[in-house]
Every structure is written in C-alpha cells, then in structure tokens.
Amino acid sequence: MDLKQLEYFVRVAELGSFTRAAIELDVAQPALSRQVRLLEVELRQTLLVRNGRGAVPTEAGKLLLEHGRGILYQVQRTLEDLGRLRGGLSGRVAVGLPSSVARVLTVPLTRAFREALPEAKLSISEGLSGSLHEGLSAGRLDIVVLYNAQPTRDLDLIPLLEEELLLVRARPPGLHEDPPPGPVPLEEVARMPLVIPTTPNAIRMYVESEMAAIGTRPNVALEIDGVTAILDLVLDGAGCAILAQNALLNSPRPSAYTAQQIGSPPMKIQLSLATSLQRPATPVQKAALDLIREIAPRVVLHSQPRGGPLQ
C-alpha cells in the first residue's frame, strides 16, 4: 500500500471534500482523485461515495480511515525517532490560534520554535473557535488555543491563561485620552447595542451565559464574524463590542477606540490549549505545547495596544 495514496485518502475522508483536500495537500485535484482511485482498485473496495456536497467514506472507507490514521501516525513517530538520532526533533506541527491571540503570539512562538526545534516545521492558522475546533477534530490542526472550551470525550484541555474582556467603543471626536470612569456594570452593557459574533462563537456564548446569570441578555445590534469587521462597524457607529484585550491590536488604529473594564472584579474568559484524544501527541507536538505554555502567558497578558493603555 502506497503511503502517499493512504495520506491522500485520509485527508479527503477527514475533510469530506476532494477540493478542500487538494488545497490542503497542495496537489492538483485530478491527481488526487487518480491516486485515491488507484488505492480503491488495489484494495478492490469503494472507499468514498462522491455526492454534490463532497465525499463520504463507505463502511470500508471508515475502516481504512481508522487504520490509516494509526499507520500515518506511526510513520510520523518513526521519522521523529530517527530525527532524534541526528540530535533533534523533526516533524510538523499545525497550530490554530484565535485572531486576537495570533496577533501577539505568532512571532515570538515562531522564533522560539525555530531555536528549540530547528529540524521541525511549524504552521499557524488563524480562526474563530468553532473553525479551530473543527480543524482539530478533522486532523488539519494538531494544537489549538480555544476560548471558553468545554471538556468532551475528544478533547484534552490544558488551562493556559485568563484574558480580560473589554467594552470597546468608538472614541468620541476630540477625546484624546481614555475616560476616567471605572468599570462598566454588566447590567449596563446588556442595554447597549452590541456588534457581536454569531453563535456558537465562544466569546458570544460566554457573554450570553454571564448575562443570563444576572437575568438579562445582550442587545444584539449586528452579528458579524471577524474581529476586524466588528471593529470597523464599531468605528462606524453601529454599536459597541465586547472583545478580548488583544483584539484591538488587529486594528490599524487602536487609538480610535476606548476600552473599559466590564464589572468588578473584571470579566475574564479562559483560554485553553486543546489537543485531540483521538491522536496521541508526537514528541515534537509535545515540545510545541511546552513552548506555547511558556510563551503565551507572557506575551498575551503583557501586550498593550499602540496609542495608549486600553487595558
């Protein structure tokens, strides 16, 4: 059995699409389809059923997917073990980060990874918690950082840090310094028009849960997925936003906003490291986990937007 064909099949089965798998593997779709078909011919089994929405594994395909993941994992472990004989870990680690975290963590993590694991490869993807969770489940990502993650049978969660959530508003014309008032009560925030991500965004669900606990709910003005779009709409006067501390770093003009603490003690949301319990972590993935645990609290909690202290 050709390992490349097996890898192609596993990726198509996990992603449910030849098109998405071709993009992920950086291979032409006709070549990908041909290799999967050759595997089916060799095994004398139909492995995937093509339909208008993608490709779904047959019973034989589900069985091969289960074994194939294990085979590819063992191959990766073998390569990493052989790499250690040369004096270092090798292999690839795919990490998924929320946009607000990626903005401050990508550079220091990449630098530390190259220094500690010069023979390994690191890829970093940005996204909302839902898409990151999906990528981890599908095998596209090895490690993800999630907001307000809940334990499941498939996730191994490691608490990473707590990040403060802030009420973000457009800075009034002529106001050059942040307003002196203290924290904004959550009850007051609930009455404000909010530009907020769609469900099941982790921060959205956490805000709704906190407001439900005091007998209220958010006044949703607009539902928008994406930190940059939310900030643009806030600046345009569409409403306010509840964002993590580092989200303002996604804006080219952080000084155009004011940010206030919500409640006292301040509202905070948990950030966790998540890996899949379906795929045991390789040595290079474990090393990457250790680097994130070391670096993230330092850079995420101590970063500050340009243009003044918006903490």
C-alpha positions, -999 to +999 in steps of 0.1 A: +000+000+000+014+034-011+017+058+019+011+088-003-022+073-015-031+065+021-024+101+032-045+114+003-074+092+012-073+100+049-073+138+041-102+136+017-122+114+042-114+138+071-123+170+051-152+154+033-141+170+000-116+164-028-114+201-034-105+210+001-081+181+004-064+192-028-059+227-014-047+213+020-022+189+004-012+214-023-018+189-051-039+191-083-074+177-078-073+153-108-040+139-095-055+135-060-086+117-074-065+094-095-044+083-065-074+076-044-089+057-072-058+036-076-060+028-039-096+016-044-085-006-073-057-021-053-080-029-023-109-038-045-132-017-024-151+015-029-138+038-002-156+071-009-190+080-022-190+112-042-220+134-040-230+170-046-217+181-012-184+163-012-171+128-004-184+104+023-165+073+034-182+039+028-181+012+055-148+000+040-136+036+039-144+042+076-124+011+085-095+022+064-097+057+078-094+043+113-063+021+104-049+048+081-047+074+108-028+050+130-004+040+102+004+076+093+009+084+130+033+056+134+052+067+103+055+102+117+067+089+150+093+067+133+106+098+114+108+118+146+126+090+165+151+087+137+155+125+137+164+124+174+194+102+165+206+132+145+204+153+176+170+170+173+132+165+169+118+166+134+082+165+121+054+190+115+031+208+140+000+226+129-012+252+154-045+271+154-049+304+172-078+329+176-070+361+157-065+383+188-040+358+202-023+351+169-015+389+165+008+388+196+019+352+198+028+342+162+062+360+160+076+350+195+063+314+191+078+310+156+111+324+168+112+301+199+102+271+178+130+277+153+155+280+180+143+249+200+133+227+171+154+237+141+146+204+122+108+206+127+082+226+108+055+249+123+024+261+106+000+286+122-036+292+112-060+319+125-097+315+130-127+316+153-130+290+180-156+270+161-134+266+130-103+258+151-122+231+169-134+216+136-098+217+122-086+198+153-113+172+150-106+167+113-069+163+118-059+195+099-046+210+132-026+194+160-028+220+187-054+248+191-060+276+215-097+279+224-117+304+243-141+290+270-135+254+258-157+228+274-145+192+282-155+165+257-146+129+250-125+140+221-106+169+236-076+171+260-077+206+276-049+224+294-057+257+310-034+284+296-045+318+309-074+341+316-079+371+294-099+401+303-129+411+282-134+448+275-162+470+264-150+487+232-165+519+218-155+544+192-136+573+207-157+605+206-143+633+184-119+655+203-113+629+231-075+623+232-074+603+265-093+574+278-123+584+300-116+583+338-148+563+348-142+529+363-157+496+353-190+494+334-216+472+352-226+442+331-263+452+335-254+485+318-235+467+290-266+445+284-286+476+275-261+488+249-263+479+212-237+453+206-218+442+174-211+406+183-201+373+166-227+347+157-234+317+178-216+293+185-187+318+189-171+311+223-169+347+234-206+353+223-217+322+243-197+332+273-212+367+273-247+353+270-241+329+299-228+357+321-257+380+313-282+351+318-268+347+353-279+382+362-313+378+345-306+397+313-294+391+277-274+410+252-289+437+230-276+425+196-274+452+170-255+432+144-240+397+142-206+397+125-179+371+125-144+386+124-126+410+147-116+434+120-152+437+107-165+442+142-141+470+150-148+487+116-186+487+125-180+500+160-159+528+145-188+535+120-212+539+149-231+506+146-227+498+183-203+486+209-183+454+211-171+430+238-136+418+229-106+403+244-077+426+254-056+419+224-083+422+198-076+459+194-042+450+180-060+438+149-069+474+141-045+497+123-060+525+145-063+512+181-063+548+194-096+553+176-113+533+203-119+534+241-119+503+261-133+498+296-133+470+322-166+452+325-178+446+361-157+444+392-139+420+395-133+423+358-150+399+334-124+373+322-125+344+298-105+312+300-080+303+272-071+267+269-047+245+249-066+217+232-053+185+215-072+156+202-076+125+223-080+105+190-044+112+180-017+109+207+007+138+206+041+132+190+073+143+207+076+174+185+039+183+193+046+179+230+076+202+226+054+227+208+028+225+236+055+233+262+067+263+242+031+277+239+026+272+277+058+291+284+054+320+259+016+327+257+010+340+293+040+363+289+031+379+256-007+377+257-011+392+292+016+418+289+010+431+254-007+465+250-023+482+220-005+511+204-018+545+211-023+544+249-032+520+276-065+504+266-064+478+293 
